[in-house]
Amino acid sequence: MPTPPRRDPLHGVTLERMLVELEAHFGWDGLGEHVRIRCFTHDPSLGSSLKFLRRTPWARAKVEELYLALLRERGS
């Protein structure tokens, strides 16, 4: 009997949606404390953050980890 596929909590979630939800929850200052990257700590914006995260896999992975932690905290 095959095992059922695991539900990936990031399936269908865009990077933009993650950032919008994280920023709404933590604010840019809080994001900068959780994920120490310049695009969150110096003149942050959604556009510059998306651009940086799309070309920087290690930073994107940290943002995804924080988003998953937020989902767990919310009980989603």
Secondary structure, 3 states (H helix, E strand, C coil): CCCCCCCCCCCCCCHHHHHHHHHHHHHHHHHHHHCCCHHHHCCCCHHHHHHHHHCCHHHHHHHHHHHHHHHHHHCC
